[in-house]
Amino acid sequence: MGYQEAFRDIVLKPFREDEEINQEVHQYLVAYQQSRTEFSSFDHYIRMKILGYARTPCQTRALALLYSYTYMPMHLDGNKKVIEREYQAFFKPYIYQKPSNVWMIDVGCGPMTACMALADFQQSLPVKKRLELDYLGCDLHSFMIDIALNFSSQKNQSDLFGDHFRAGYPDIKNPHWIEQVDCPVKDGGTLVFYFSYFWEQGGVTEEVGKWVDCVKRISLQARAEDTFIVYLNRDLGGSNSAYTEFKQRLRERPDTLEVISSEKCNHRYQSWIGLEEWLTQGIVPKARPKKRTDLHYEILRVDWRHYEDAGANTLI
Ligand SMILES: C[S@@+](CC[C@H](N)C(=O)[O-])C[C@H]1O[C@@H](n2cnc3c(N)ncnc32)[C@H](O)[C@@H]1O
């Protein structure tokens, strides 16, 4: 089973087949029908009014599914674009040519978007060149993780991810999970902290210190040959943004972070259109090509030894 089929089963079907989800989405549909003239479609209404351009906390299963329907394809193709663009400069020399494996921590993983993009890209490579990938997804909202788990526990999982993939999720009911993460990348291999459309989420500004400590502690513990931070978003954040503060606080010395890439580019993606018809008439939404012009990304290399010198190993 490929990604498209998995998407139909995991994301599209529950809108019609799961009563609780169907009821909640129907309420949104009624509200949309009363204000129809303000929006070009129900899809538009969901994106703008209900999901607040991906900033609404997905605190119900229906909201997490609506996020996956609306944003997962866009972000997945954005991540794929970055992986393809940076393959030569980043992934190949630093990752593929190494004997040891990669550990990826996907912060605010949502339905597993970035991992799916990497997995999809991997599948296009000869088997010998595929990564040994340990993946840890984490998200504030359990409904997002449920969707990610559905993707990662597909019966034909190896069709989606290949045989070189091991996924794990923290116990999000345990508030101390991050202090307890045990990183298996020892003396070699690559550690990647991945932030895809994470830093503009509400409440993240107050959590900068938590993610700074996380990067310092885990990278010191892992002692990976290479440690990277990958960032994607619709902008790079202003001088007061949470992401800028995160970088400032990680920079123990001027050269703690080396910028491998910092780019803006266009990307094409498949957008699903027709949620109203799917709910009311059972007509399957269609994937249409769209274009975005605001994909910003950065890849930073972290010299974790600077944290050791600074005495940050007391964090371990
Ligand atoms: C815009 S979505 C991005 C999801 C995914 N990375 C992607 O690219 O599609 C932001 C995600 O961050 C999660 N999130 C928000 N605040 C968080 C926090 N403080 N800690 C962990 N996850 C958080 C949200 O639940 C949501 O799944």
The ligand as an SDF file (V2000), in Angstrom:
LIG
                    3D

 27 29  0  0  0  0  0  0  0  0999 V2000
    1.4560   23.0790   11.7500 C   0  0  0  0  0  0  0  0  0  0  0  0
    1.5170   21.5320   12.5020 S   0  0  0  0  0  0  0  0  0  0  0  0
    2.9000   20.7540   11.6910 C   0  0  0  0  0  0  0  0  0  0  0  0
    2.7870   19.2510   11.6960 C   0  0  0  0  0  0  0  0  0  0  0  0
    3.8490   18.5550   10.8690 C   0  0  0  0  0  0  0  0  0  0  0  0
    5.1690   18.7860   11.3820 N   0  0  0  0  0  0  0  0  0  0  0  0
    3.7290   18.9940    9.4420 C   0  0  0  0  0  0  0  0  0  0  0  0
    4.6840   19.5670    8.9040 O   0  0  0  0  0  0  0  0  0  0  0  0
    2.6730   18.7380    8.8470 O   0  0  0  0  0  0  0  0  0  0  0  0
    2.1920   21.8800   14.0890 C   0  0  0  0  0  0  0  0  0  0  0  0
    2.1830   20.6660   15.0090 C   0  0  0  0  0  0  0  0  0  0  0  0
    2.8550   21.0220   16.2200 O   0  0  0  0  0  0  0  0  0  0  0  0
    2.1290   20.4800   17.3230 C   0  0  0  0  0  0  0  0  0  0  0  0
    2.4450   21.2820   18.5030 N   0  0  0  0  0  0  0  0  0  0  0  0
    2.0130   22.5240   18.8050 C   0  0  0  0  0  0  0  0  0  0  0  0
    2.5820   22.9290   19.9520 N   0  0  0  0  0  0  0  0  0  0  0  0
    3.3990   21.9340   20.3590 C   0  0  0  0  0  0  0  0  0  0  0  0
    4.2640   21.7560   21.4800 C   0  0  0  0  0  0  0  0  0  0  0  0
    4.3700   22.6880   22.3880 N   0  0  0  0  0  0  0  0  0  0  0  0
    4.9580   20.5960   21.5730 N   0  0  0  0  0  0  0  0  0  0  0  0
    4.8340   19.6240   20.6420 C   0  0  0  0  0  0  0  0  0  0  0  0
    4.0170   19.7340   19.5640 N   0  0  0  0  0  0  0  0  0  0  0  0
    3.3150   20.8740   19.4330 C   0  0  0  0  0  0  0  0  0  0  0  0
    0.6790   20.5780   16.8680 C   0  0  0  0  0  0  0  0  0  0  0  0
   -0.1690   19.6920   17.5710 O   0  0  0  0  0  0  0  0  0  0  0  0
    0.7890   20.2290   15.3860 C   0  0  0  0  0  0  0  0  0  0  0  0
    0.6620   18.8450   15.1680 O   0  0  0  0  0  0  0  0  0  0  0  0
  1  2  1  0
  2  3  1  0
  2 10  1  0
  3  4  1  0
  4  5  1  0
  5  6  1  0
  5  7  1  0
  7  8  2  0
  7  9  1  0
 10 11  1  0
 11 12  1  0
 11 26  1  0
 12 13  1  0
 13 14  1  0
 13 24  1  0
 14 15  1  0
 14 23  1  0
 15 16  2  0
 16 17  1  0
 17 18  1  0
 17 23  2  0
 18 19  1  0
 18 20  2  0
 20 21  1  0
 21 22  2  0
 22 23  1  0
 24 25  1  0
 24 26  1  0
 26 27  1  0
M  CHG  2   2   1   9  -1
M  END
$$$$
